[in-house]
Amino acid sequence: MFPVLFLLFVGMPLLEILVLIQVGSVIGGLNTILLLVVTAVIGAALVRGQGMQAYQKAQQRMAMGEMPGIQLAEGILIFVAGLMFVTPGLITDVFAVLLLIPPVRQVLAKKMMARMQVQMSGGASFTSFGFRSSGQSSPFQQRPGAGPDSGRTFDGEYSEKEEERRRLERENSDRN
């Protein structure tokens, strides 16, 4: 995980700077800055349009009583594309354009949904990237023998008056 984060937060900006220097030496510094601004504006417009389409598709699926899983995953990818467009750099803009191509986005959304599938039959454990099937029990799964008749549960009552009485007893014992 650390190498991925290192590449993302250190390597990618360095690569972006290198590309910007190279492009700036060819087309000029002012033109490079203008290019970054134009790609951010055009990208924001594309993201807005495609984001609205994904939102409408998700609403249609919900109106039909279906879960809009793929549409939500596509919405997340469109959001990521928007973040990439407003991040200064040409490499991130290329990746953002790829995320806005519907067939590419649909394939990535399906892979994303498949990765996030929870398979409760084999047990599931939460990881930082989603759920992973495992043989170990999960906090979301009923363990054998756990339940109201297993002897592990207890019944109790709580009242604020009882809590207030205990607080007063503690204060009195602290004074003595």
C-alpha positions in Angstrom: 0.0 0.0 0.0 2.8 2.4 0.9 4.5 2.2 -2.6 1.2 3.0 -4.3 0.6 6.0 -2.1 4.2 7.1 -2.6 3.9 6.9 -6.3 0.6 8.7 -6.2 1.6 11.6 -4.0 5.3 12.0 -4.8 5.9 10.3 -8.1 2.9 11.6 -10.0 3.5 15.3 -9.2 7.2 15.0 -10.2 6.2 13.3 -13.5 3.6 16.1 -14.1 6.2 18.8 -13.5 8.6 17.0 -15.9 5.9 16.9 -18.6 4.9 20.5 -18.0 8.6 21.6 -18.3 8.9 19.7 -21.6 5.7 21.1 -23.0 6.6 24.6 -21.8 9.9 24.4 -23.6 8.1 23.5 -26.9 5.1 25.8 -26.8 6.1 28.4 -24.2 5.3 28.9 -20.6 2.3 31.1 -21.1 0.8 28.8 -23.7 1.3 25.9 -21.3 -0.6 27.7 -18.5 -3.3 28.6 -20.9 -3.5 25.0 -22.0 -4.0 23.8 -18.4 -6.7 26.4 -17.8 -8.6 25.4 -21.0 -8.4 21.7 -20.2 -9.7 22.3 -16.7 -12.7 24.4 -18.0 -13.5 21.9 -20.8 -13.1 19.0 -18.4 -15.4 20.6 -15.9 -18.1 21.0 -18.5 -17.7 17.4 -19.7 -17.8 16.1 -16.1 -20.9 18.1 -15.4 -22.8 16.8 -18.4 -21.8 13.2 -17.9 -22.4 13.5 -14.2 -26.0 14.6 -14.8 -26.5 11.7 -17.2 -25.3 9.2 -14.6 -27.5 10.8 -12.0 -30.6 10.6 -14.2 -29.8 6.9 -15.1 -29.5 6.2 -11.4 -32.8 7.8 -10.7 -34.5 5.8 -13.4 -33.1 2.6 -12.0 -34.4 3.5 -8.5 -37.8 4.5 -9.9 -38.0 1.0 -11.4 -37.2 -0.5 -8.0 -33.7 -1.6 -9.0 -30.4 -0.9 -7.3 -28.3 1.6 -9.3 -24.9 0.0 -8.5 -23.2 0.4 -11.8 -24.6 3.9 -12.2 -23.2 4.9 -8.7 -19.8 3.4 -9.6 -19.9 5.4 -12.8 -20.7 8.5 -10.8 -17.7 7.9 -8.6 -15.5 7.5 -11.6 -16.9 10.8 -13.2 -16.2 12.5 -9.9 -12.6 11.2 -9.9 -12.3 12.5 -13.5 -13.4 15.9 -12.4 -10.8 15.9 -9.6 -8.2 14.9 -12.2 -9.2 17.7 -14.5 -8.9 20.4 -11.9 -5.5 19.0 -10.8 -2.9 20.9 -12.7 -1.1 18.6 -15.1 -1.5 17.0 -18.5 -1.1 13.4 -17.5 -4.0 13.6 -15.1 -6.0 15.2 -17.8 -5.3 12.3 -20.1 -6.5 9.8 -17.4 -9.6 12.0 -16.8 -10.5 11.9 -20.5 -10.2 8.1 -20.4 -12.6 8.0 -17.5 -15.1 10.1 -19.5 -15.2 7.6 -22.4 -18.4 5.7 -21.7 -17.1 2.2 -22.7 -13.9 2.6 -20.6 -15.9 3.9 -17.7 -18.5 1.1 -17.9 -15.7 -1.6 -17.8 -14.1 0.1 -14.9 -17.4 0.5 -13.1 -18.2 -3.2 -13.5 -14.7 -4.2 -12.2 -15.2 -1.8 -9.3 -18.6 -3.3 -8.4 -17.2 -6.8 -8.7 -14.4 -5.9 -6.3 -16.9 -4.5 -3.8 -19.2 -7.5 -3.9 -19.8 -8.9 -0.5 -19.9 -12.6 -0.4 -21.4 -13.5 2.9 -21.4 -17.3 2.3 -17.7 -17.6 2.8 -17.4 -14.8 5.3 -16.2 -11.3 4.6 -13.6 -9.1 6.2 -13.3 -5.4 5.5 -10.2 -4.2 4.0 -9.2 -0.7 2.9 -10.3 -1.5 -0.7 -13.6 -3.2 0.0 -14.6 -6.6 1.2 -12.5 -9.7 0.9 -13.8 -13.2 1.1 -12.1 -15.2 3.8 -12.7 -18.3 5.9 -12.7 -16.2 9.1 -15.8 -14.9 10.7 -16.8 -11.3 10.2 -18.4 -8.8 12.5 -21.2 -8.6 10.0 -21.9 -12.4 10.1 -23.8 -14.4 12.6 -21.4 -16.8 14.4 -22.6 -20.3 15.3 -23.9 -20.4 18.8 -24.3 -16.6 19.0 -27.9 -15.5 19.5 -30.5 -15.0 22.1 -30.4 -18.6 23.3 -26.6 -19.0 23.3 -26.0 -17.9 26.9 -23.8 -15.0 25.8 -26.5 -12.3 25.9 -27.7 -10.5 29.0 -30.6 -8.4 29.9 -30.4 -5.2 31.7 -32.1 -1.9 32.4 -30.8 1.6 32.6 -32.3 4.7 34.1 -31.0 8.2 34.5 -32.0 8.2 38.2 -29.8 5.2 38.9 -26.9 6.9 37.0 -27.4 10.1 39.0 -27.4 8.2 42.3 -24.1 6.5 41.4 -22.5 9.8 40.4 -23.6 11.3 43.8 -22.2 8.3 45.6 -18.8 8.7 43.8 -18.7 12.4 44.6 -19.4 11.7 48.3 -16.8 9.0 48.5 -14.2 11.4 46.8 -15.0 14.0 49.5 -14.4 11.5 52.4 
